[in-house]
Structure formats: structure tokens, C-alpha cells
């Protein structure tokens, strides 16, 4: 079967080490026979997918005539990895896998010759070869490359995991990600979904006149979010530095400097726990636009997600299955006030009473500590409301004390012009009408310093350089941040963030542990 490793190749009693030793012996045999096992390159004419497409076009144009054979296409030259291998005397079959797909190879003594058949029989699963031949269909109807030439390009010295054992343990899959991608077509699909999504994001912003920018990874002050940073040190400058947790404050300095529409897609780092939604290293999208506000950011964010979904899924208006839930990305998305949602999901709770909020937060599992009214509202919201927001919903009306960088609302100075977008019970995006008053900004940072002194480990630090930039004058603006990994999870239909990360951070493997489990 295409895209599957043939698990019937027996494993010797010595396990992985004996398999590797056998492959080393095979390597020496190839060299002794005059075959170089590590080639410099190979001039291929087609990918597997392109060869299939061209062959199917020939078939479609073919008109059967008495005495005429079945249609064939070639010669073609392909290159890829051997994922199935069945040498059978004077004829044998194998599967060749490249980035575009898998194709069956057929080797016969008549077309390949003695030397070619000897090389074909000597192949191991995982070897990378160049294959030349003509495409035809076997009696069973499978498109097959009948080999006229075979070249060893890279000898694989380690075996591939078998499909029944090596692919089931997530720890092994992510630890040996390169092998997972070889044998697991679903893993390749998810990462290709990620690539298409990021490409669609860039196209969306570029088409609207936004300029892509790059801002520093190393910060003296890690601002733009409430999170613990990773610490490092620059030897030459003798500076203690932090890896960035967000890009917001540098983007706002660019707004001050005259850039009116900007975006960035890049890495951010937060020294926090790891679970199905969080990874210490992740990809963030942030976008800022002068002379707009929260309403403009709502329109921008909804348009962005629909445009990316349309490119990746092919139907932004249709329903999409995710983690056992049917998500409707089309239509008009809901817009709800945080206080209203807290009331609805906590019947009888007086959201104006700090004591009642404190008691409810405790009943919901919050750690006891001193919190102001806004922090209590947000704590109860996180614990009782978030998971209920399955369909796309913009939640507005965040308290000031949990939103140190957002503009206050005119109708209620306890709240700010901020939203978070929730889909399938999880946060997808966060946006504000940006705070442009440097005096109010300084007062907010000072309040954060007091919270930090009281024991809150995730507060926003004072940033004097940023305040100085605001004093230069920043235009009214809206800003939005989105976790790229979480959006890809939604579009790819996977519920664990490690699935959408190319190489997720893993604990060290025990030194005496196997690379792959042995067959039972």
C-alpha cells in the first residue's frame, strides 16, 4: 500500500543495533561491487505526482485499436525513498515515496538486466534511489513504473519504524520526527497544512497594503504580554537579555515612526508549562494598523481567518470538524460582552460584588490570592465560560487590570476596548484599540509593578523606552495578535499543538531506551 512501510521485513534478534550492523555490511558490499552508496545528485524529470498526472493524461487521450497495447508514458526519472520492497526472483516490486506521493516500482530481469536486478535485491527499506522507466498499469490496475534503470542515491543505515508499533507512541513520534514524517502521511499532511496557512496569511496582509517587518528576538525588557520570559546573557555587551514573549511594543514604535500598516509572523518564547495548547516556543502573528480601532480589528481578524480557511480547506463558509465538534467558520460571527457571559454561565452571581466573585473563583478551582475586581471577573470567565464558546465568538469588555496596553472604554472606565476570539473552546486571537496616552500607560505599568510586588509572577514590566516612544506621539491604532499554531490546529483538525510543530521540544530520552519498540 502506498505511503506505508512494509512491516513484514523481519527484525533480527539483536534489535536495532544488529539491523544497523547488517546495513553497514550491505554498504560495504555495494562499495565492493563498484556502487557508490552516497551520490552527489540525480537529474529527475518528474515528481511522483507530476508523473502520475502526465500518465493519466496519456490514458485519457488513448483510443484502443485492435492489436495495440495498453497506453504507456515515459521515459521518466524519479527519485525518492523505498518504503516497501518485495524482491521475487526475476521480478520484484517496491514503493518509491517522494514529497508529492508514492508510486509502485516493478523490476524485471528483462528490462533491468543482471546488474540492475542485483542492486534492486540489495535495497533496504529507507534507501533513497533514482528510478528510470516507463509508466504502465499492472493487471490489478495499479500505476507502476517499469524500471529500465536504478541508481543508489543514499544508503539508509538505520531502519524505519514498523507501522504497527513505531508510529503509535507520541513520544517516539515527536522525538524522531524525521522518521515519523517518512512513514506517517498524516504528519506530512498537517505540516503541509501549516505551510499553506502561513502562505495565505502573508498573501492576505500583502494584498491589503500591510508591510511585513522583523523585530528583535532579544529584549532588555520582555513586554507585550503577561508571561515569564527565558533569560540569556550577551557576553560582548555584558547584558542580561530576555527572549521575546511578543512583538507588540516594537510594532507600536514603528507606528510612532510612520509605518501605518505592519505585520510580523515569527517566533516567540514563554517560559511556561507544556500541554496540548501550549509550547514554550511558538509562532505568533501580530498586525497593527493606524487610524482604526477595535471594530476595525474585528473585521480584519474575521476576514483573515475566513480567507486562510478558504485557501487551506477550500470552503470557508462550510462546516469544519475539529476535536469532535462541528465548527461553522462561515456567516456572521458572534460578539459578546464578558460580563454578560459570566452572568449567564454563573446563575445568581453578582458580578459587581468582589466577595461573591472571590468565592466563585475558589469554587471553580482558582488558587487563593489577592485579586482586584477585574482580575476576579477574568478568573471566573476563564474557568466557567471559555470552554463553552464553540462557534466563533468575539468576547469584548475586558477589565483594565488584565489589559495594561489597551484603550479604556468611554462607557465604563473599568473596562477596555479589547477582544479575544474564541473558537472550539479555545482562544485564537487577541486585539485592542491601542492605548496612546503615555501618562495612562505609565500608570498602568506602575499598577503592574505593584501586582508583581504582591506575588503575581506574570505581570507586565515597566518599559521606559516604550513610554518615551509614546510621548513622541502614536496615532490612534488597532492591533491584533494570533497564535499561528492554534489556527493551524483548527484547520488541520488536530487537538495537540505538538502535531503542528515541526520539531516540538521534548524531554531527554533515557540513554538506555530504544529508538523504536521491538515487534511483539
C-alpha positions in Angstrom: 0.0 0.0 0.0 1.2 3.5 -0.8 2.6 5.6 1.9 3.0 2.7 4.3 6.2 0.9 5.4 6.3 -2.8 4.8 6.3 -4.2 8.3 6.9 -7.8 7.1 10.7 -7.3 6.8 11.9 -9.4 9.8 13.9 -7.8 12.6 16.9 -9.8 13.8 17.1 -10.9 17.5 19.8 -8.3 18.1 17.3 -5.5 17.6 18.2 -2.0 16.3 22.0 -2.4 16.7 22.1 -5.7 14.7 19.9 -4.1 12.0 22.4 -1.2 11.7 25.3 -3.6 11.6 23.7 -5.6 8.8 23.1 -2.4 6.8 26.8 -1.4 7.3 27.7 -4.8 5.8 25.3 -4.1 2.9 27.0 -0.8 2.5 30.4 -2.4 2.2 29.0 -4.9 -0.3 27.8 -2.1 -2.5 31.1 -0.4 -2.5 32.9 -3.7 -3.2 30.7 -4.1 -6.3 31.5 -0.7 -7.5 28.3 1.1 -6.4 28.8 4.5 -4.6 26.1 4.5 -1.9 26.1 8.3 -1.4 25.6 10.1 -4.7 26.2 13.7 -5.5 22.8 14.3 -7.2 20.3 13.0 -9.6 18.6 14.7 -12.6 15.0 13.7 -12.3 12.3 14.6 -14.8 9.2 14.5 -12.7 7.9 14.3 -9.2 5.7 11.2 -8.5 2.6 13.4 -8.6 3.6 15.0 -11.9 4.4 11.6 -13.5 1.0 10.2 -12.4 -0.7 13.3 -13.9 1.1 13.0 -17.2 0.4 9.3 -17.4 -3.3 9.8 -16.7 -3.5 12.4 -19.5 -2.0 9.9 -21.9 -4.5 7.3 -20.8 -7.4 9.7 -21.2 -6.3 10.5 -24.8 -5.8 6.9 -25.7 -8.1 5.2 -28.2 -7.9 1.4 -28.1 -7.2 -0.2 -31.5 -7.1 -3.9 -32.4 -3.6 -5.2 -31.7 -2.5 -2.0 -29.9 -1.1 -2.4 -26.4 -2.1 -0.5 -23.3 -1.0 3.1 -23.0 2.4 3.9 -21.5 4.2 7.0 -20.6 7.9 7.6 -20.5 10.8 7.5 -20.1 10.6 9.3 -16.7 13.3 9.7 -14.0 12.0 9.8 -10.4 13.8 10.0 -7.0 12.7 9.1 -3.6 12.8 6.7 -0.6 12.0 3.0 -0.7 9.1 2.3 1.7 8.1 -1.2 0.5 10.4 -3.9 -1.0 9.4 -7.3 -2.4 12.1 -8.9 -4.5 10.7 -12.1 -6.1 13.2 -13.9 -8.2 13.3 -12.5 -11.7 10.6 -9.9 -10.8 10.2 -7.6 -7.8 8.1 -4.7 -6.6 8.8 -1.7 -4.4 7.2 1.6 -3.4 9.0 4.9 -4.0 8.0 7.8 -1.9 8.8 11.5 -2.6 7.4 14.7 -1.3 4.4 14.5 -3.7 3.3 10.9 -3.1 4.1 7.3 -3.6 4.4 5.1 -6.7 4.9 1.4 -7.3 8.1 0.3 -9.0 8.4 -3.0 -10.9 11.8 -4.6 -11.6 12.2 -7.4 -14.1 15.4 -9.1 -15.3 14.4 -8.5 -19.0 14.2 -4.7 -18.6 16.7 -4.0 -15.8 19.4 -6.5 -16.5 21.5 -8.6 -14.1 23.3 -5.7 -12.6 20.2 -3.7 -12.0 18.3 -6.6 -10.5 21.2 -7.3 -8.2 21.0 -3.7 -6.9 17.2 -3.9 -6.6 17.5 -7.1 -4.5 20.1 -5.4 -2.3 17.8 -2.5 -1.4 16.8 -1.9 2.2 13.7 -0.1 3.4 14.5 3.6 3.7 17.2 3.7 0.9 16.9 6.7 -1.4 17.2 5.8 -5.1 16.9 7.2 -8.6 14.4 5.3 -10.7 14.1 5.5 -14.5 11.5 3.7 -16.6 8.1 3.8 -18.3 4.7 4.2 -16.5 2.1 1.5 -17.2 -0.6 -0.3 -15.4 -0.4 -3.8 -13.9 -3.1 -6.4 -14.3 -4.5 -5.2 -10.9 -4.8 -1.7 -12.3 -2.1 0.0 -10.3 0.0 2.7 -11.9 3.6 1.3 -11.9 7.0 2.4 -13.1 8.6 -0.5 -15.0 12.3 0.1 -14.3 14.9 0.4 -17.0 17.5 1.9 -14.7 18.1 2.1 -11.0 20.7 4.2 -9.1 21.6 4.2 -5.4 21.5 7.8 -4.1 21.7 7.4 -0.3 22.1 4.2 1.7 19.9 4.3 4.9 21.9 2.9 7.8 19.0 2.9 10.2 15.8 1.0 9.7 12.4 2.7 9.5 9.9 2.1 12.3 7.3 -0.5 11.6 3.9 0.8 11.1 2.2 -1.1 13.9 4.5 -0.2 16.7 6.8 2.7 15.9 4.0 5.1 15.0 1.8 4.7 18.0 3.9 6.2 20.8 3.6 10.0 20.6 6.9 10.5 22.5 8.8 8.4 19.9 7.0 10.1 17.0 7.9 13.6 18.1 11.4 12.7 19.3 12.3 11.0 16.0 10.3 13.5 13.9 12.2 12.8 10.7 11.3 9.1 10.8 7.7 10.0 11.7 7.4 12.2 8.6 8.8 9.4 6.4 6.3 6.8 7.5 3.3 8.8 8.5 1.4 10.6 5.7 -0.9 12.3 8.3 2.1 14.0 9.8 3.2 15.3 6.4 -0.4 16.5 5.7 -0.5 18.5 8.9 2.8 20.3 8.2 1.8 21.0 4.6 -1.4 22.5 6.0 0.7 24.7 8.2 2.8 25.9 5.2 -0.3 26.7 3.2 -1.9 28.6 6.1 1.2 30.8 6.7 1.4 31.5 2.9 -2.2 32.5 2.9 -1.7 34.8 5.9 1.1 36.7 4.2 -0.9 37.0 1.0 -3.9 38.4 3.0 -1.9 41.1 4.6 0.2 41.9 1.5 -2.9 42.4 -0.6 -4.2 44.9 1.9 -1.1 47.1 1.8 0.5 45.9 5.1 4.3 45.8 5.3 6.0 42.7 6.7 8.5 43.7 9.3 11.1 41.9 11.5 11.7 43.0 15.1 14.3 41.8 17.7 14.2 38.4 19.4 16.5 39.6 22.2 14.9 42.2 24.5 16.1 44.1 27.5 12.5 44.3 28.7 10.2 41.4 27.7 6.9 43.2 27.1 3.7 42.9 25.1 2.2 40.1 27.2 2.0 38.8 30.8 4.3 35.8 30.7 7.6 34.7 32.1 10.5 35.0 29.7 13.5 32.9 29.0 16.8 34.6 30.2 20.1 34.7 28.4 23.3 36.8 28.5 25.3 38.6 25.8 28.9 38.2 26.6 30.4 41.0 24.5 28.0 43.7 25.7 27.8 42.1 29.2 24.0 42.4 29.1 21.3 40.2 30.6 18.7 39.8 28.0 15.3 38.0 27.5 13.9 36.1 24.6 10.8 38.0 23.3 7.4 37.0 24.5 5.6 39.2 22.0 6.4 41.8 19.3 3.8 44.4 20.3 5.9 47.2 21.8 8.4 47.3 18.9 5.5 47.4 16.4 4.0 50.4 18.2 7.3 52.1 18.0 7.1 51.5 14.2 3.7 53.2 14.3 5.3 56.2 16.0 7.9 56.2 13.3 5.4 56.5 10.5 4.6 52.9 9.4 0.8 52.7 9.2 0.1 49.1 8.4 2.5 46.4 9.6 2.6 42.7 10.4 5.0 40.1 11.6 5.0 36.3 11.6 7.7 34.9 13.8 8.8 33.0 16.9 8.0 34.0 20.5 9.2 32.2 23.7 7.4 31.9 27.0 8.8 30.0 30.0 5.6 28.2 30.8 4.1 24.8 31.1 3.6 22.4 28.2 0.2 21.0 27.4 -2.0 20.3 24.3 -2.3 24.1 23.7 1.0 25.5 25.0 4.6 25.1 23.9 7.5 27.2 25.2 8.5 28.1 21.6 5.6 29.1 19.3 4.8 31.2 16.2 2.9 34.4 16.6 1.2 36.7 14.1 0.8 40.4 15.1 -0.6 43.1 12.9 -1.1 46.9 13.6 -3.0 49.5 11.7 -3.0 53.2 12.3 -6.3 55.2 12.4 -8.5 52.2 13.1 -9.9 50.7 16.4 -11.4 47.6 17.9 -14.2 47.4 15.4 -11.6 47.5 12.6 -9.6 44.7 14.2 -12.8 42.6 14.5 -13.4 42.9 10.7 -9.7 42.3 9.9 -9.5 39.2 12.1 -12.7 37.6 10.8 -11.7 38.3 7.2 -8.2 36.9 7.9 -9.4 33.6 9.3 -12.0 33.1 6.6 -9.5 33.9 3.9 -7.0 31.4 5.3 -9.6 28.7 5.8 -10.8 29.2 2.2 -7.2 28.7 0.9 -6.5 25.7 3.2 -9.9 24.0 3.3 -11.4 25.2 0.1 -14.6 26.3 1.7 -14.6 29.0 4.3 -18.4 29.1 4.5 -18.8 25.4 5.2 -18.7 23.4 8.4 -15.4 22.0 9.7 -14.9 19.1 12.1 -12.5 19.7 15.0 -12.0 17.7 18.1 -15.4 16.1 17.9 -17.2 19.4 17.3 -18.7 20.9 14.1 -17.4 24.5 13.7 -19.1 26.9 11.3 -16.5 29.3 10.1 -18.9 31.0 7.7 -21.6 33.6 8.3 -21.5 36.4 10.9 -19.5 35.6 14.0 -20.9 36.4 17.4 -19.8 39.4 19.5 -20.5 39.1 23.3 -19.6 41.1 26.4 -17.5 39.3 29.0 -19.7 40.4 31.9 -22.9 39.1 30.2 -21.2 35.7 29.6 -20.1 35.5 33.2 -23.6 36.2 34.4 -25.1 33.6 32.0 -22.7 30.8 33.0 -22.8 31.6 36.7 -26.5 32.0 37.6 -27.2 34.2 40.6 -23.6 35.6 40.7 -23.4 39.3 41.5 -20.6 40.4 39.1 -20.3 43.7 41.0 -19.5 42.0 44.3 -15.9 41.3 44.9 -16.7 38.8 47.7 -19.1 36.9 45.5 -16.6 36.8 42.7 -13.8 35.6 45.0 -16.0 32.8 46.4 -17.0 31.7 42.9 -13.4 31.8 41.7 -12.5 29.5 44.6 -15.3 27.1 43.8 -14.0 26.9 40.2 -10.5 26.0 41.4 -8.6 29.3 41.4 -5.6 29.5 43.7 -6.4 31.8 46.6 -4.6 35.2 46.4 -5.4 38.8 46.5 -7.1 40.0 43.2 -8.9 43.2 42.3 -12.4 43.3 40.7 -11.1 43.0 37.1 -8.8 40.0 37.9 -11.7 38.2 39.6 -14.0 38.7 36.7 -11.4 37.4 34.3 -10.6 34.4 36.5 -14.3 33.4 36.7 -14.6 33.9 32.9 -11.6 31.7 32.1 -12.8 28.9 34.3 -16.5 28.9 33.6 -17.0 30.4 30.1 -14.2 29.8 27.7 -14.9 26.1 27.0 -18.5 26.9 26.2 -17.6 29.1 23.2 -17.6 26.6 20.4 -18.7 28.7 17.5 -16.5 31.7 16.5 -17.1 34.4 19.2 -15.5 37.8 19.8 -15.6 38.4 23.6 -15.3 42.1 24.4 -15.3 44.2 27.5 -12.1 43.1 29.3 -11.2 44.7 32.6 -8.4 47.3 32.7 -6.3 45.4 35.3 -5.8 42.5 32.9 -5.3 44.7 29.8 -2.4 47.1 30.5 -1.9 48.1 26.9 -5.5 48.7 25.7 -7.5 51.9 25.5 -10.2 52.5 28.2 -13.8 52.3 27.2 -15.7 55.6 27.3 -18.9 54.0 28.7 -17.2 52.2 31.6 -13.6 53.2 32.7 -13.2 49.8 34.4 -13.1 48.1 31.0 -11.0 48.5 27.9 -11.6 48.2 24.1 -10.3 44.7 23.7 -11.5 41.4 22.3 -10.4 37.8 22.4 -11.6 35.5 19.6 -12.7 32.0 20.8 -13.3 29.0 18.5 -13.9 25.4 19.7 -13.5 26.5 23.3 -10.0 28.0 22.9 -8.5 31.4 22.4 -7.5 32.1 18.8 -6.7 35.9 18.7 -6.4 38.9 21.0 -6.8 42.6 19.9 -7.2 46.1 21.2 -7.9 49.7 20.4 -4.3 50.7 21.4 -3.6 52.9 24.3 -1.9 56.1 23.0 -1.9 58.1 26.2 1.7 57.8 27.7 0.6 59.1 31.1 -2.1 56.5 31.4 0.3 53.9 30.1 2.8 54.7 32.8 0.1 54.5 35.5 -0.9 51.0 34.1 2.7 49.8 34.3 3.1 51.1 37.8 0.0 49.1 38.8 1.6 46.0 37.2 4.7 46.6 39.3 2.5 46.7 42.5 0.9 43.4 41.5 4.3 41.9 40.9 5.5 43.0 44.3 2.4 41.3 45.8 3.4 38.0 44.3 1.9 37.9 40.8 4.6 36.2 38.6 3.0 37.1 35.3 2.8 40.9 35.1 3.9 43.4 32.5 7.2 45.1 33.4 7.9 48.8 33.3 9.3 49.8 29.9 10.7 53.4 29.9 11.9 53.3 26.3 8.4 52.4 25.1 6.8 55.2 27.1 9.3 57.6 25.7 8.2 56.5 22.2 4.6 57.1 23.1 5.5 60.6 24.3 6.7 61.2 20.7 3.1 60.7 19.7 1.5 57.5 18.4 -1.5 57.7 16.0 -4.8 56.1 17.1 -4.5 52.4 16.1 -5.8 48.9 16.4 -3.6 45.9 17.0 -4.1 42.1 16.8 -2.1 39.0 17.9 -2.9 35.5 16.9 -1.2 32.1 17.7 -0.4 30.6 14.3 0.0 27.1 15.8 -3.6 27.2 17.2 -5.1 28.3 13.9 -3.3 25.5 12.1 -4.5 23.0 14.7 -8.1 24.1 13.9 -7.7 24.0 10.2 -5.7 20.7 10.2 -8.2 19.0 12.6 -5.7 18.1 15.3 -6.1 18.7 19.0 -2.4 18.7 20.2 -0.1 21.6 19.4 2.9 19.2 19.0 1.3 17.8 15.9 1.6 21.2 14.1 5.2 22.0 15.3 7.9 20.7 13.0 10.2 19.8 15.9 8.4 20.2 19.3 10.6 20.5 22.4 10.9 17.1 24.2 12.4 15.8 27.4 15.7 13.8 27.1 15.2 10.2 26.2 16.7 7.7 28.7 20.1 6.7 27.5 19.3 3.0 27.6 15.9 3.4 25.9 15.3 2.0 22.3 14.8 4.3 19.4 11.8 2.2 18.3 9.9 -0.5 20.2 10.6 -4.0 19.0 7.8 -6.0 17.5 5.7 -8.1 19.9 
